[in-house]
Amino acid sequence: MTATPIFNFSAGPAVLPREVLQQAASEMLDWHGSGMSVMEMSHRGPEFISIYKQAVADLRELLNVPPNYKILFQQGGGLGQNAIVPLNLAGRRAQPATIDFVHTGSWSGKSLKEAARYANVNVAASSKDQAFTAVPPQASWKLTQDAAYLHICTNETIDGVEYNFVPEVPADVPIVADMSSHILSRVIDVSKYGVIFAGAQKNIGPAGLTLVIVREDLLEHALPICPSAFHWKTVAEHESMYNTPPTYAIYIAGLVFDWLKRQGGVAAMEQRNIEKARLLYAALDADDFYQNRVAKENRSRMNVPFYLRDEALNEQFLAGAKARGLLQLKGHKSVGGMRASIYNAMPIEGVQALVDYLNEFAGR
Ligand SMILES: *Cc1c(COP(=O)(O)O)cnc(C)c1O
């Protein structure tokens, strides 16, 4: 009897490449002949410094990060950045500064609520009255000319809504993008953004690591109350080692970056992600047994929420999926239904297995 392959559709913490986990397992007790686990190393020792430097260099290459941007490894997650970003940028303007937000779902909603503790928040556009099923067209946005910055969430993990454009902004208004759930899934032009941040646990590595990519001129505007450990300038000056960084999470992220390079880089991943998403949405659209409510042009390639027409069958659907090795398909509690997250580490075989199950379940 052969074991059923397992495919994990969790939204986060999420599936990691099997090769990465295997390599980490083989290096667990003795990293490269050092006699130590990466978990046991000083973050200031030559072994860990080499791991850190390689991870930063590989990420810079993968995302084509321009030289005038710093790559920071922080803690505190995406929600931590909801406070850390305004604490670092609100000082760009006379107090109280105004920050523009586009409200496209749960995560941008949390971000704007938190920022309101440090600044005036202007909701420049919102898709709330459409139940967060689309990105409002840029022509409808009411941007503030002298906002400290514009915050957008370019992939709403819970609502399954993804931007398909980079916004146009007034000359001195940087874009801050929460890319937690789709970073490294598609080619981006980093130079169009002032700050990009992402919790690692969706598409990078383990929970506990937060990636921040910040343009150098934006390091200078923190509010005096910004905690030192969260002050980007301080973190940058100390190469992310002002305090102890999440060393093991950085190591795993580095293995993921190396894996991505072996897969052909971000452009190659994007092609695979397009194909995976096409396959899954086609199956959902083919049968009115299932429903995805997001506007077609804003459907996320990473997070695919869907509903069964007959919600009474939800438990049966999930039990049948689990029996086939298709795990963690239950939707977020705030929206119900189902959600399949198909990050970089989800192979097309996993999406095909889900599609086969969708067809079989609808047929029954
Ligand atoms: C998961 C997620 C977050 C929250 O991250 P935490 O690490 O739990 O704080 C923020 N933004 C987006 C878009 C996410 O998907």
The ligand as a MOL file (V3000), in Angstrom:
LIG
                    3D

  0  0  0     0  0            999 V3000
M  V30 BEGIN CTAB
M  V30 COUNTS 15 15 0 0 0
M  V30 BEGIN ATOM
M  V30 1 C -1.0250 36.8960 7.8940 0
M  V30 2 C -1.0750 38.3160 7.5140 0
M  V30 3 C -0.7860 39.3530 8.4170 0
M  V30 4 C -0.5560 39.1290 9.8960 0
M  V30 5 O 0.6240 38.6030 10.1910 0
M  V30 6 P 1.0280 38.2250 11.6860 0
M  V30 7 O 2.3770 37.6690 11.4600 0
M  V30 8 O 0.0340 37.2410 12.2200 0
M  V30 9 O 1.0320 39.4760 12.4940 0
M  V30 10 C -0.8020 40.6570 7.9510 0
M  V30 11 N -1.1000 40.9300 6.6740 0
M  V30 12 C -1.4170 39.9670 5.7890 0
M  V30 13 C -1.7660 40.3430 4.3980 0
M  V30 14 C -1.4100 38.6300 6.1810 0
M  V30 15 O -1.7210 37.6690 5.2900 0
M  V30 END ATOM
M  V30 BEGIN BOND
M  V30 1 1 1 2
M  V30 2 1 2 3
M  V30 3 2 2 14
M  V30 4 1 3 4
M  V30 5 2 3 10
M  V30 6 1 4 5
M  V30 7 1 5 6
M  V30 8 2 6 7
M  V30 9 1 6 8
M  V30 10 1 6 9
M  V30 11 1 10 11
M  V30 12 2 11 12
M  V30 13 1 12 13
M  V30 14 1 12 14
M  V30 15 1 14 15
M  V30 END BOND
M  V30 END CTAB
M  END
